[in-house]
Amino acid sequence: ITLCFNNFTTSNLHGIAGFLHILPRAYYEQDDYSGFSALSSKPIGTGPYCFTEYVADQYIELDKFADYWKTEPKIDKIIYHCVVNDSNIPGLQNGTFDFAEIRNIDEDLNLVEAEGYDFLNIETTQGGNFAFVKFRMTDEITSDPLVRQALTYGFNRQLFIDAYFSGRASLTYAPVPKDSAAYPDESELNLYEYDPELAGELLDQAGWVMGDDGYRYKDGQRLVINYTGISDNANDTMKTAMMVEDYKAIGVEFIPSYYDWASYMDLVKTNENTQMFGYANDMQPDPYTLAEYYLTGSLRNDAFYSNPEYDELVAQAKMELDTQAAGELYQEAFKILNQDLPVIFLNDYTQVWVSNARVKNLVLGTFIDWTYNIEYMEIVQP
C-alpha cells in the first residue's frame, strides 16, 4: 500500500497508526452516505474479533476470528457491557465482569480493596485523561475575557479535585501530558489560583455591579451563567454544586442543567443557552489531536474559539518534524490558550483499572488501549 500526502506532518504517522483502518471495499462501497452509515450497526474490519451482536445501551458481543493474521485469539468471545459506574464494581465483585475501569476515588477503591476480593488486581495508568470546563466564545457574556477570567479565579478548582479525587489528581494547564515536550513551563503561565476578591474586581471592570440581592447586574440584566452538564455523572454533579456556591459568593447566578450523553454532545454546540460546559478527553501522544479542538473552524472546536496567532503556531508545530522544536511551538500556542481562556483546564489524573486474577496478558499504558494485546489475552481459571 502506498499513501501519498500533500504535506507530510508529524500527525500523519499517528493518524495512520491510531485512526486509519482497512475496510473491505465490496462491503462498504455504497451509492450514498446513508447506505454507508447503515452499516455502522454491523461492521466488518480486519481485527482479531468479528462483530456478532449489539444491543443498544446494553452490550456488544464479539467472536474470535480464528484466521487472524497474527495468531488465533485465545479468548473465544468478548462481551463489552455498557454500564454506569454504580454497576461495574458489583460486576467485578461477583465475577460477572473480568475487567473494568473504576473511578479513582475512595468510594470505588475501598470497595474493590475490601476483604474477600483479593482475586481482583488493580493497575493504574498515569495522566491518560484530563478534564476541563469550556466557555461558549460566541455568547454575549462569556465572550468577554474579563468575565472568563473572573469565573476562573472564582472557582476553587483545587478544593474540588482534592474533594473528588481524594488527593489523587493535580491541576493541569494544557491539553497534553505534563511530561510531553509540548507542555509549557507552569512558571510562565497564569495559574488562576482561587481568588474571589480579584474575581469580583474583574466583574466590576466588566460593568457587572453588585446589587442589593447579592447578584450582579448590568443594564438591568442579572449576571446568569447557564451550564450544560452530563446526567448521572458524579464528577459533574459535585463540580457544579461547588460552582453554584463559589459563583454565588462573587454575585453570579450559576444554573446547571443535565442531559444524557447522547444529547449532551449535540447540545453544547446547538443550545443557545449554553454558556459553559465540561467533560473529559483522553490524552494523546500527538499534541495536535487535542490542539485541534481550539483551531478556528475545526469541527472539534465546540467552544467556537478563534485566534489566528494560535492557529499559525499549531500549523507550524504540525509541520515540524523535530519533536523538541515542535514542542516549543505547541508550548507557545498553549500559552495563548492560557491568556485567552476559552477553557478552564481542571485536572489530569491516574486512571484505575481492575481485572479478575483469571485475566492474563493484559497490557495497559497511558497511550495503550486495553485492546492492544487482546489476541494474546487469556482467561485462565484457577
Secondary structure, DSSP 8 states (H G I E B T S, - for coil): -----SS--HHHHHHHHHH-----HHHH--SSHHHHHHGGGS---SSSEEEEEEETTTEEEEEE-TT-SS---S-SEEEEE---HHHHHHHHHTTS-SEEEE-SSHHHHHHHTSTT-TTEEEEEEEEEEEEEEEE-TTSTTTTSHHHHHHHHHTS-HHHHHHHHHTT-EEE--SSS-TTSTTS--GGGS------HHHHHHHHHHTT-EE-TTS-EEETTEE-EEEEEEETT-HHHHHHHHHHHHHHHHTT-EEEEEEE-HHHHHHHHHH-TT--EEEEEEE--SSTHHHHGGGSTT-TT-TT----HHHHHHHHHHHH--SHHHHHHHHHHHHHHHHHH-SEEEEEEEEEEEEEETTEES---BTTB-GGGGGGG-EE---
